[in-house]
Amino acid sequence: MTSREKALTLFARRYNCAQSTLAGCSGVTHLPDEVAFKAAGGFGGGMRIGSICGAATGGLMALGAIFPFTDSDKPEDKERIGAKTIAFLEAFEAAHGCLDCEGLVAGDKEGAHDTICPGLVAWAAEYVEAMAGE
């Protein structure tokens, strides 16, 4: 199962967008689903206030697991995850028009979970999986 497929399956089971994206990428992050569900639980719906999209924040958490910066004596790791973060966010914004949940679902707030959000979750998981192979 691809990251995209798993993320969409989890989202259909009513996990939030960040949880679905992060856990969906478990094949490349090697994080257990339970850890992903716990870590990303508060990030859905733009951190519950319409801020940056949970699919994007879930994607960033996945990238952090794939390209970790855990040793302050390795500044190149910090630069690498910084560059991956910027690339991901720029690509997300270019593909979807903005980063904020509020703007992404503006035309369909009531039905967004079924109409707009699945595409964002799928895109983020697929993009992370592609970046993992770089």
N, C-alpha and C positions, 0 to 999 in steps of 0.2 A: 504494500500500500504506500503510495506517495505521501509526502507531507501535506499536499493539497487535499488529497482524499481523506486522510485521517482528520485534518482540521475541520473539513466540512461535516464529517460524521459526528465529531464531538459537538460542533455548533448546532447541528440538528438535534442533538440530545440535550440542548439548552445550557451547555457551558457558555460562559461569556466569550466575547471575541478575543480577548487577550489570552484566556485560558486555552481556547481552541487552537489558536495560532501557536502558542508555546508548546503545548502538549502534542499538537499535530506535527511539530518538527522534531519529535523525540528520536526519530531515526538518525538524525544528524547531530542532535545535541547530546544524546544519550542520557537525558534527564528522565527519571521515572515520572509517569503521568501525575501521580499524587503530588510530587514536588512542584510540578508545573501548575497544577490546579491551585495549590496553596499560594505560590509566589505571585500568580497573576490574578488572583481572586478580586482584588480591589481595583483592577485596571479597566474593566469593561465599561462600555458606555462613556468613553472619554474620561476615565477615572470618576465616573458617576456624575460628572458636571459638564459633559459635552466638550471637554478639552481634547487633547490628542487622542486619536482613534485607538481603541484597544487592540485592533489588529496590528497597528504599527508598534505599539508598546510591547505587545507579545512578540513581534518580530525582532525588536531590539533586544529583548531578554534572550531570545534564542541565539542571536548573533553574539551576545556576551558569553554564552555558554560555549559556543563554537570557537570564538576567538578571544579567549580570556585574558584579562589583565589582572594577574594575581600576585605579581612579584614587582615591587616598586623599583627593584634593581634592573628591570627590563623595560625601559621607556619605549622601546620599539613596539612592545605589545600594546601599550597605551595608544601609540600613534596608529597602529593597525586597527584596533577596534573603533577609534575615533573616525578614521577614514571610512570604515564599513558602515558606521552609523550615519554619517553624512550621505554616503552613496544611497543607502536604503531610504532615508527620509526624502532625499531629492527625487528618487525614482517613484516613491509612493505619491508624492505631491504632483509630479508630472503626469502620472497615470490617472489620478483621481481628482485633481483640481485643488485640493487642500489637505491638511493634516488633521483638522479638528472634526470630531464627531458631529458637533453642532452643524457645521457647514456641509458635511458629507450626507447627512440625513435630512437636511432642511426641507426638502420637498415631500418627504414621506415619513415623518417622525413616528407615526403609529404603526406603519407596516414595514419599517426599515429592517427589522430583524429578519424578515422573510424575503425582502426585495433587494436591499442594498448591501447589508452587512455580509451575507454569504460571499459575495464577490470580493469584498475587501479582505476577508479571512483567507479565502482561496489564494488571492494574489500575494498576500504577505507570506504565507507558508511556502508557496512555490518560489518566490523570490529568495527567501532565506535558504531554501534547499539548493538553489542555483549558486548562491554566494558561498555556501559551504564547500562546493566543489572547486572554488577558485584557488 
